[in-house]
């Protein structure tokens, strides 16, 4: 139900942020399943599982860790997605119910910046695929000399910018074109993954050498006895990987025909597909240890070691895949989030362009230099930031309000969600309560020289960053809102 024109504020409403009407509720369960397949079958998902092999896990351990993380994530996905399907509002608008009409900009900016980082990472991967393909055709390395400050070659930066420009075409076309691209490319991507697994198994001499390779954590291994030290932070990273979508899933479920469609579609699309892509990834990565003597976790680099039509096909599919996944998983949410900051001046397309520009400035190649940096700094780090927001959204919608939201008030500055000048102190305090316990551990992990004196307790707590943030913020918000209704902390 849309807010009446006389009541809604220009600073809170534009057509892109308005609740969806019945004519827009066209997504069936298979649309959500196809969306997840299109987003999951992507290079970062492949690197996520294969990176665990490089960290020392066996093929079975890595696959089960990825699958478990996504089964855990399915709960907040469906809980938060419920609000989008019921009321037809995007994440940036839904957050106003808990953070306030002005305070909602805090979670919107946090989610948007993480999406920009992912957008940059995907663009870097696509650019590397283009550069590798062109280099194979020309028979030489096109990386070029390293540029000052950037730390990458001139050819690499040029390919990055070329792929960045290529994506702008789809940015300008909007969400319909993105969904069509996902639908057409998903089956092709699955076939390519199967072909890569077939090649890996054939070259490695069957499944035996792949699955017989012991974990580095086994007795006598290089990291004997350290499995649980690595498992918990990697599980947290697995949850954090799609924890981004757990926040802005209302951006998609607002188009659902029913709650049943969004729940079944997500259950069928995410965990099974992540399990399969993880299995394909770890089989192939484990095979590279047998074939090349080292784990090659980057599929772009792996494609560069092949020959003949496999190189051409593989790199073309990687490029198409990166465009479709990048825009659906990263650009949609950040575009809505930036639009919510100033609806009268920033449209969905303008928000998308802002996201694309920030993705360049963040120098995403730095995040992919090592698997440790990718998993423990990037994935776990932003999980520590976004987990508390998910906890607040779940607590507000399910515990405090019991699923009841005044949609019209979400678009009015003087409505029920004004709180104190547009800010809900309970949400801000709960957000801080969820983030701060993980901050020392993040510093110790991301900046070892600075955090050398931080104790083992804080580093150990950081291993559970997403969970600590989610449950800490959820409990704090619930208590504060209940106390606030009696003591005046919040307006309702």
ChimeraX attribute file (.defattr): number of C-alpha atoms within 10 A of each C-alpha:
attribute: neighborCount
match mode: 1-to-1
recipient: residues
	/A:1	14
	/A:2	15
	/A:3	18
	/A:4	10
	/A:5	10
	/A:6	7
	/A:7	14
	/A:8	20
	/A:9	17
	/A:10	15
	/A:11	17
	/A:12	22
	/A:13	22
	/A:14	20
	/A:15	11
	/A:16	18
	/A:17	23
	/A:18	19
	/A:19	22
	/A:20	21
	/A:21	13
	/A:22	12
	/A:23	8
	/A:24	13
	/A:25	16
	/A:26	13
	/A:27	18
	/A:28	19
	/A:29	23
	/A:30	16
	/A:31	19
	/A:32	25
	/A:33	22
	/A:34	22
	/A:35	25
	/A:36	25
	/A:37	28
	/A:38	28
	/A:39	27
	/A:40	26
	/A:41	25
	/A:42	27
	/A:43	23
	/A:44	22
	/A:45	20
	/A:46	24
	/A:47	24
	/A:48	26
	/A:49	31
	/A:50	31
	/A:51	26
	/A:52	27
	/A:53	28
	/A:54	21
	/A:55	19
	/A:56	22
	/A:57	26
	/A:58	23
	/A:59	28
	/A:60	16
	/A:61	18
	/A:62	27
	/A:63	25
	/A:64	16
	/A:65	23
	/A:66	28
	/A:67	26
	/A:68	16
	/A:69	22
	/A:70	26
	/A:71	16
	/A:72	15
	/A:73	21
	/A:74	19
	/A:75	14
	/A:76	20
	/A:77	26
	/A:78	22
	/A:79	18
	/A:80	26
	/A:81	28
	/A:82	25
	/A:83	26
	/A:84	28
	/A:85	28
	/A:86	19
	/A:87	23
	/A:88	29
	/A:89	27
	/A:90	30
	/A:91	30
	/A:92	29
	/A:93	28
	/A:94	26
	/A:95	28
	/A:96	26
	/A:97	24
	/A:98	28
	/A:99	28
	/A:100	29
	/A:101	31
	/A:102	22
	/A:103	24
	/A:104	26
	/A:105	22
	/A:106	20
	/A:107	24
	/A:108	26
	/A:109	17
	/A:110	16
	/A:111	26
	/A:112	27
	/A:113	21
	/A:114	21
	/A:115	28
	/A:116	27
	/A:117	23
	/A:118	23
	/A:119	30
	/A:120	28
	/A:121	25
	/A:122	29
	/A:123	30
	/A:124	26
	/A:125	26
	/A:126	30
	/A:127	25
	/A:128	25
	/A:129	27
	/A:130	21
	/A:131	24
	/A:132	25
	/A:133	21
	/A:134	17
	/A:135	15
	/A:136	17
	/A:137	10
	/A:138	10
	/A:139	9
	/A:140	10
	/A:141	12
	/A:142	17
	/A:143	18
	/A:144	13
	/A:145	12
	/A:146	14
	/A:147	13
	/A:148	9
	/A:149	6
	/A:150	12
	/A:151	13
	/A:152	17
	/A:153	16
	/A:154	17
	/A:155	19
	/A:156	22
	/A:157	22
	/A:158	16
	/A:159	25
	/A:160	26
	/A:161	15
	/A:162	16
	/A:163	24
	/A:164	23
	/A:165	14
	/A:166	14
	/A:167	19
	/A:168	16
	/A:169	10
	/A:170	17
	/A:171	25
	/A:172	14
	/A:173	11
	/A:174	15
	/A:175	18
	/A:176	9
	/A:177	14
	/A:178	20
	/A:179	17
	/A:180	12
	/A:181	19
	/A:182	23
	/A:183	17
	/A:184	13
	/A:185	18
	/A:186	22
	/A:187	14
	/A:188	13
	/A:189	20
	/A:190	18
	/A:191	11
	/A:192	16
	/A:193	20
	/A:194	13
	/A:195	14
	/A:196	21
	/A:197	20
	/A:198	16
	/A:199	15
	/A:200	23
	/A:201	20
	/A:202	12
	/A:203	13
	/A:204	21
	/A:205	13
	/A:206	13
	/A:207	14
	/A:208	10
	/A:209	14
	/A:210	23
	/A:211	16
	/A:212	11
	/A:213	15
	/A:214	16
	/A:215	23
	/A:216	20
	/A:217	19
	/A:218	16
	/A:219	11
	/A:220	11
	/A:221	13
	/A:222	12
	/A:223	16
	/A:224	13
	/A:225	13
	/A:226	14
	/A:227	16
	/A:228	10
	/A:229	11
	/A:230	17
	/A:231	17
	/A:232	17
	/A:233	22
	/A:234	26
	/A:235	25
	/A:236	29
	/A:237	31
	/A:238	27
	/A:239	28
	/A:240	29
	/A:241	24
	/A:242	21
	/A:243	25
	/A:244	25
	/A:245	22
	/A:246	25
	/A:247	28
	/A:248	30
	/A:249	26
	/A:250	30
	/A:251	23
	/A:252	24
	/A:253	31
	/A:254	29
	/A:255	27
	/A:256	29
	/A:257	19
	/A:258	18
	/A:259	20
	/A:260	14
	/A:261	20
	/A:262	31
	/A:263	24
	/A:264	16
	/A:265	22
	/A:266	26
	/A:267	22
	/A:268	18
	/A:269	23
	/A:270	24
	/A:271	23
	/A:272	16
	/A:273	22
	/A:274	26
	/A:275	23
	/A:276	18
	/A:277	29
	/A:278	29
	/A:279	23
	/A:280	24
	/A:281	30
	/A:282	33
	/A:283	27
	/A:284	29
	/A:285	31
	/A:286	30
	/A:287	30
	/A:288	21
	/A:289	18
	/A:290	18
	/A:291	15
	/A:292	11
	/A:293	10
	/A:294	13
	/A:295	21
	/A:296	21
	/A:297	25
	/A:298	20
	/A:299	24
	/A:300	23
	/A:301	14
	/A:302	17
	/A:303	20
	/A:304	18
	/A:305	12
	/A:306	13
	/A:307	10
	/A:308	8
	/A:309	8
	/A:310	17
	/A:311	20
	/A:312	18
	/A:313	13
	/A:314	23
	/A:315	24
	/A:316	16
	/A:317	19
	/A:318	23
	/A:319	22
	/A:320	19
	/A:321	25
	/A:322	29
	/A:323	26
	/A:324	25
	/A:325	28
	/A:326	24
	/A:327	28
	/A:328	22
	/A:329	23
	/A:330	28
	/A:331	27
	/A:332	25
	/A:333	32
	/A:334	31
	/A:335	27
	/A:336	28
	/A:337	34
	/A:338	27
	/A:339	27
	/A:340	30
	/A:341	20
	/A:342	17
	/A:343	22
	/A:344	15
	/A:345	13
	/A:346	20
	/A:347	20
	/A:348	27
	/A:349	22
	/A:350	17
	/A:351	26
	/A:352	27
	/A:353	19
	/A:354	18
	/A:355	26
	/A:356	27
	/A:357	14
	/A:358	17
	/A:359	24
	/A:360	20
	/A:361	11
	/A:362	17
	/A:363	16
	/A:364	20
	/A:365	20
	/A:366	14
	/A:367	20
	/A:368	17
	/A:369	10
	/A:370	12
	/A:371	21
	/A:372	19
	/A:373	17
	/A:374	20
	/A:375	26
	/A:376	21
	/A:377	20
	/A:378	23
	/A:379	27
	/A:380	29
	/A:381	27
	/A:382	23
	/A:383	31
	/A:384	30
	/A:385	26
	/A:386	27
	/A:387	29
	/A:388	30
	/A:389	32
	/A:390	29
	/A:391	29
	/A:392	31
	/A:393	29
	/A:394	26
	/A:395	25
	/A:396	24
	/A:397	21
	/A:398	16
	/A:399	14
	/A:400	17
	/A:401	14
	/A:402	11
	/A:403	14
	/A:404	13
	/A:405	18
	/A:406	14
	/A:407	20
	/A:408	16
	/A:409	19
	/A:410	27
	/A:411	27
	/A:412	22
	/A:413	21
	/A:414	16
	/A:415	17
	/A:416	19
	/A:417	28
	/A:418	24
	/A:419	25
	/A:420	15
	/A:421	13
	/A:422	19
	/A:423	22
	/A:424	26
	/A:425	21
	/A:426	24
	/A:427	28
	/A:428	22
	/A:429	14
	/A:430	26
	/A:431	29
	/A:432	16
	/A:433	22
	/A:434	32
	/A:435	23
	/A:436	13
	/A:437	18
	/A:438	26
	/A:439	19
	/A:440	17
	/A:441	24
	/A:442	25
	/A:443	20
	/A:444	21
	/A:445	21
	/A:446	16
	/A:447	12
	/A:448	12
	/A:449	10
	/A:450	11
	/A:451	16
	/A:452	11
	/A:453	9
	/A:454	15
	/A:455	12
	/A:456	11
	/A:457	10
	/A:458	17
	/A:459	20
	/A:460	15
	/A:461	18
	/A:462	29
	/A:463	26
	/A:464	20
	/A:465	32
	/A:466	33
	/A:467	21
	/A:468	24
	/A:469	30
	/A:470	29
	/A:471	19
	/A:472	22
	/A:473	30
	/A:474	27
	/A:475	16
	/A:476	21
	/A:477	31
	/A:478	21
	/A:479	15
	/A:480	19
	/A:481	25
	/A:482	15
	/A:483	14
	/A:484	16
	/A:485	12
	/A:486	12
	/A:487	11
	/A:488	11
	/A:489	17
	/A:490	22
	/A:491	15
	/A:492	15
